[in-house]
Every structure is written in C-alpha cells, then in structure tokens.
Amino acid sequence: MFSNVRAVLFDLDGTLIDSAPDLAAAADRMRIERGLPSLPFEQYRPMAGAGARGLLGVAFGITPQDPGYEELREEFFVNYESCMTQRTFAFEGVPELIGQLLDRGLAWGVVTNKSMRFAGPLTRAIKLFETASAVVGGDSTPHPKPHPAPLLEAARVMGMDPGHCIYVGDDERDVVAGNAAGMGTVAATYGYLGGNADCMLWGAHAHVADPLDLLGLLNFPARA
C-alpha cells in the first residue's frame, strides 16, 4: 500500500482510455486506400501503445528506418486527427476511479508520450479530463518516457513533490520513468500490454487488473 500520496499520474492510451479502435482505423484506412485488404482489429490492438511506429509496422511491415516512413507517418497522423474521438472511450471503472480520487482530496494528471498535437485536443474533447491538474505530452519536455522528465514536469505543474505522487501505466517505459522520477509505480495489466507475462518483471511496485483496484493500494487519510 502507498502512503502519503497526494497526486496520481496516469498514462493515457491503454491506461485511462481505450483509443485502439481509432488508432487502428487510421492505419487500416491507409491499407484500404492502397487496395490492400483490411486487417483484423486484434492485430492492431497490442501495438496501439506504440503509436505510429507500432501501427504502421502492423499495417505495412515498415520501421522508422525504412524509406518513405516519414510520409506514411504524417498520413497516419492526419487520418488519426480526423477520427480520434469517434471510437475512443474511458475504460470501465476509470470515471469512478477519478471521482473517488477527487472525493478523497487527491489531485490527478496525465503523462503520455502522445504529442500535444493529439493529447491536447483529445483530452479537451472528453469530459473526464476537465478535472485533470496537468496534461503532459511526449513533446512537452526534451525527453519522452522512459525518461523521467515528463513525470517531473507534471509534478512541477501540479506543485507536488514527486515522492508524493504515484504513476500508473500499461507499458514498461511507464514503470521505468516512474521509478526514475522517484514515484511509486503501478502497472495496469488491463492495458494493451497487460496480457504479456513480462509485465510482472517491469519493476513496478504494484499491479492492478482493473482501474478501481488502485483504490485498494492507497492509504487514504481518515475523513473528519
């Protein structure tokens, strides 16, 4: 159990929201427009947390080192911008979790590797994020996760000591970044990579199989 927690920071995709359907649609549209057959959503979903690199890898077997990758990536970005709120939703239990944190006097925020080009409009479009005290994107600091800089920036924006924060994410880089920032870390095993048994080896202080499980890890101060 975590003690003296004053703020909870979350990864975005695969932790708070399931954006895989919109991300997959943006990539699959590129295949269809090239006369290629559509791929099953199940092929895209595990790579949703890896962004353009992962989704274009599924769609075209291409890597960032391959010729033409930059052009494909921008096409993917434009597609995603046009559909990024159509099929994206908060995971079951997340709105209740956020409500409980606020009710107990804890602040919360988002630290994602999604660039603010997308993270900004997406979080503004979803009512859940109206109460977030910070939204830090992958380009908000010079270094994205697994570097601790974005998490430390979120703590700074919120006026919090990093040692009084915990970070929840569904990817190993989230745990690495949180640990390096001196925060308590929680691996969300319900996320995109949660089915991977290696998540138990990431070095997180705790694991949750459901968003609401986080509440059981927090030592809330007694109410007056």
C-alpha positions as CSV (number, residue, x, y, z in Angstrom):
1,M,0.0,0.0,0.0
2,F,1.2,3.5,-0.8
3,S,1.3,6.2,1.9
4,N,1.5,10.0,1.8
5,V,0.2,10.1,-1.8
6,R,-1.1,13.5,-2.8
7,A,-1.4,13.0,-6.6
8,V,-1.9,10.2,-9.0
9,L,-0.5,10.5,-12.5
10,F,-1.6,8.2,-15.4
11,D,-0.5,7.2,-18.8
12,L,-3.3,7.9,-21.3
13,D,-3.7,5.3,-24.0
14,G,-4.2,1.8,-22.6
15,T,-4.5,3.1,-19.0
16,L,-7.3,5.7,-18.9
17,I,-8.7,5.5,-22.3
18,D,-9.1,2.8,-25.0
19,S,-8.0,4.6,-28.1
20,A,-7.0,1.5,-30.0
21,P,-10.2,1.4,-32.2
22,D,-9.5,4.9,-33.6
23,L,-5.7,4.3,-33.9
24,A,-6.4,1.1,-35.8
25,A,-8.9,2.7,-38.1
26,A,-6.5,5.4,-39.0
27,A,-3.9,2.9,-40.0
28,D,-6.3,0.5,-41.7
29,R,-7.7,3.2,-43.8
30,M,-4.3,3.6,-45.4
31,R,-4.3,0.0,-46.4
32,I,-7.8,0.2,-47.9
33,E,-6.9,3.3,-49.8
34,R,-4.0,1.4,-51.4
35,G,-6.2,-1.5,-52.4
36,L,-4.9,-3.8,-49.6
37,P,-7.3,-5.9,-47.6
38,S,-8.3,-4.7,-44.2
39,L,-6.6,-6.3,-41.2
40,P,-8.4,-7.6,-38.1
41,F,-8.5,-5.2,-35.2
42,E,-6.9,-7.8,-33.0
43,Q,-3.7,-7.4,-34.9
44,Y,-3.5,-3.7,-34.3
45,R,-4.6,-3.6,-30.7
46,P,-1.4,-4.8,-28.9
47,M,0.6,-2.2,-30.8
48,A,-1.7,0.8,-30.0
49,G,0.5,2.0,-27.2
50,A,3.4,2.3,-29.6
51,G,1.7,4.9,-31.7
52,A,2.5,5.4,-35.4
53,R,5.6,3.2,-35.2
54,G,3.7,0.2,-34.0
55,L,0.5,0.7,-36.0
56,L,2.4,1.3,-39.3
57,G,4.5,-1.7,-38.5
58,V,1.4,-3.8,-38.4
59,A,-0.2,-2.2,-41.4
60,F,2.8,-2.2,-43.7
61,G,5.7,-4.0,-42.0
62,I,7.6,-0.8,-42.1
63,T,10.0,0.7,-39.5
64,P,11.1,4.3,-38.8
65,Q,14.4,3.4,-40.6
66,D,12.7,2.5,-43.9
67,P,12.5,4.9,-46.8
68,G,9.1,6.6,-47.0
69,Y,8.3,6.1,-43.3
70,E,8.1,9.8,-42.6
71,E,5.5,10.4,-45.3
72,L,3.4,7.4,-44.1
73,R,3.6,8.6,-40.6
74,E,2.2,12.1,-41.4
75,E,-0.6,10.5,-43.5
76,F,-1.4,8.3,-40.4
77,F,-1.4,11.4,-38.2
78,V,-3.8,13.3,-40.5
79,N,-6.1,10.2,-40.6
80,Y,-6.0,9.9,-36.8
81,E,-6.7,13.6,-36.3
82,S,-9.9,13.2,-38.3
83,C,-11.3,10.3,-36.2
84,M,-9.6,10.3,-32.8
85,T,-12.7,10.8,-30.7
86,Q,-15.1,8.6,-32.8
87,R,-14.5,5.3,-31.1
88,T,-12.3,6.2,-28.1
89,F,-13.7,5.8,-24.6
90,A,-12.6,5.6,-21.0
91,F,-12.0,2.1,-19.7
92,E,-14.8,0.8,-17.4
93,G,-14.2,1.9,-13.9
94,V,-12.0,4.9,-14.8
95,P,-14.6,7.6,-14.3
96,E,-15.5,6.1,-10.9
97,L,-11.8,5.9,-10.0
98,I,-11.2,9.6,-10.8
99,G,-14.3,10.6,-8.9
100,Q,-13.1,8.7,-5.8
101,L,-9.6,10.3,-6.0
102,L,-11.1,13.8,-6.2
103,D,-13.6,13.0,-3.4
104,R,-10.6,12.0,-1.2
105,G,-8.8,15.2,-2.0
106,L,-6.1,13.8,-4.3
107,A,-5.1,15.6,-7.5
108,W,-4.6,13.7,-10.7
109,G,-2.9,14.3,-14.1
110,V,-1.9,12.7,-17.4
111,V,1.6,12.0,-18.7
112,T,1.6,10.5,-22.1
113,N,4.1,10.0,-25.0
114,K,1.3,11.2,-27.3
115,S,2.4,14.6,-28.7
116,M,0.3,17.5,-27.6
117,R,-0.9,17.8,-31.2
118,F,-3.2,14.9,-30.3
119,A,-3.2,14.8,-26.5
120,G,-4.4,18.4,-26.2
121,P,-7.5,18.2,-28.4
122,L,-8.3,14.6,-27.2
123,T,-8.3,15.5,-23.5
124,R,-10.2,18.7,-24.2
125,A,-12.9,16.7,-26.1
126,I,-13.5,14.2,-23.3
127,K,-15.3,15.4,-20.2
128,L,-13.4,13.1,-17.9
129,F,-10.3,15.3,-18.2
130,E,-11.9,18.5,-17.1
131,T,-10.6,17.9,-13.6
132,A,-7.1,16.9,-14.5
133,S,-4.5,19.2,-12.9
134,A,-1.9,18.5,-15.6
135,V,-1.7,17.1,-19.1
136,V,1.9,16.5,-20.2
137,G,2.6,15.2,-23.7
138,G,5.6,13.4,-25.3
139,D,6.9,16.7,-26.7
140,S,6.2,18.8,-23.6
141,T,9.8,18.2,-22.4
142,P,13.0,17.4,-24.3
143,H,12.8,13.7,-23.5
144,P,9.7,11.4,-23.6
145,K,9.2,8.4,-21.4
146,P,11.1,6.3,-20.3
147,H,13.0,9.4,-19.3
148,P,11.6,10.8,-16.1
149,A,11.4,14.4,-17.4
150,P,7.7,14.3,-18.4
151,L,6.7,13.0,-15.0
152,L,8.8,15.5,-13.1
153,E,7.3,18.2,-15.3
154,A,3.7,17.1,-14.3
155,A,4.7,17.1,-10.7
156,R,6.1,20.6,-11.1
157,V,2.9,21.9,-12.8
158,M,0.8,20.4,-10.0
159,G,3.0,21.8,-7.3
160,M,3.7,18.3,-6.0
161,D,6.8,16.6,-4.6
162,P,7.5,13.6,-6.9
163,G,7.8,11.5,-3.8
164,H,4.1,12.2,-3.1
165,C,3.0,11.0,-6.5
166,I,2.4,7.6,-8.0
167,Y,2.4,6.8,-11.7
168,V,0.1,4.3,-13.4
169,G,0.8,2.9,-16.8
170,D,0.4,-0.1,-19.1
171,D,3.9,-0.2,-20.6
172,E,7.3,-1.0,-19.2
173,R,8.5,2.5,-20.1
174,D,5.9,3.9,-17.8
175,V,7.3,1.9,-14.9
176,V,10.9,2.8,-15.8
177,A,10.1,6.5,-16.0
178,G,8.1,6.5,-12.7
179,N,10.8,4.7,-10.8
180,A,13.4,7.1,-12.2
181,A,11.3,10.1,-11.1
182,G,11.1,8.7,-7.6
183,M,7.4,8.0,-7.7
184,G,5.5,4.9,-6.7
185,T,4.7,2.9,-9.8
186,V,1.7,0.8,-10.7
187,A,1.4,-1.5,-13.8
188,A,-2.0,-1.5,-15.4
189,T,-2.3,-5.1,-16.5
190,Y,-5.7,-4.5,-18.2
191,G,-3.9,-2.2,-20.8
192,Y,-2.6,-3.0,-24.2
193,L,0.4,-5.0,-23.0
194,G,-1.2,-6.5,-19.9
195,G,-1.5,-9.9,-21.4
196,N,2.3,-10.1,-21.6
197,A,3.6,-12.0,-18.6
198,D,6.7,-9.9,-18.7
199,C,4.8,-7.1,-17.1
200,M,5.5,-8.8,-13.8
201,L,9.2,-8.2,-14.5
202,W,9.0,-4.5,-15.2
203,G,9.8,-3.5,-11.6
204,A,6.5,-1.8,-10.7
205,H,5.7,-1.5,-7.0
206,A,2.2,-2.9,-7.6
207,H,-0.1,-4.2,-10.4
208,V,-3.8,-3.6,-11.0
209,A,-6.0,-5.8,-13.2
210,D,-8.9,-3.2,-13.0
211,P,-8.8,0.6,-12.7
212,L,-10.7,0.5,-9.4
213,D,-8.2,-1.9,-7.9
214,L,-5.9,1.2,-7.5
215,L,-8.1,2.4,-4.6
216,G,-7.1,-0.6,-2.5
217,L,-3.5,0.5,-2.8
218,L,-3.9,4.0,-1.4
219,N,-3.8,4.7,2.3
220,F,-6.3,7.5,2.3
221,P,-6.3,9.8,5.4
222,A,-9.2,9.4,7.7
223,R,-12.1,11.7,7.0
224,A,-13.0,14.3,9.6
